[in-house]
Amino acid sequence: MLVFGGLLLGLEVAEAWSWLSVAGFALMTPVYAVQGTRRLRTRRRPTARADRRA
């Protein structure tokens, strides 16, 4: 009975944490995507300016 109760409680807690991790992943994915595009744009700008001058 004690083992079953602990297993049931563990599953309930694990379910809550899994939903939190899914929500956190969904929120952080666009943030990292925006940061990545900004970094790529800053890396590409100097080469684009050099091409315009030549």
N, C-alpha and C positions, 0 to 999 in steps of 0.2 A: 504494500500500500504506500509506504513512504517513497519507494523508488518510482512507482507510477506517478505519484503526486509531483515529485521532483522533475520527472521527465515531462509531464504536462506543463508545469510552470516554465521549464526551460524552453519548450516549444513556443509558448506564448511570448516570452521575452525575445526569442530569436525572430519570431514573426514581426514584432514591432521594430527590431533593429534592421531587419531586411527591408522593411518599407522605408525606414529613414535613410538607409544607404541608397536605395533606388531614387528617392526624392533628391538627395544630395548630389547624386550623379547627374540627374536631369538638370539640376540648377547650375552645376559647375561646368558642364560640357559647353554651353554657349559662351561662358566667361573665358574659358581657355581657348575657344575658337577665335574669339575677338582678339585676344592677346596675341595669338599666333599670326593672325592676318596683319595686325599692326607691326609686329616685328618683321614680317616679310616685306611690308611696304617700306619700312625704314631701311632695310638692307638693299632694296632695289632702287631707291631714289638716287643715290650717288652715281650708279652706273647709267641711269637714264639721263642724268644731267651731263655726264661726260659724252654720251652719244650725241646730244644736241649741239654741243660746242664743236665737235669735230665735223 
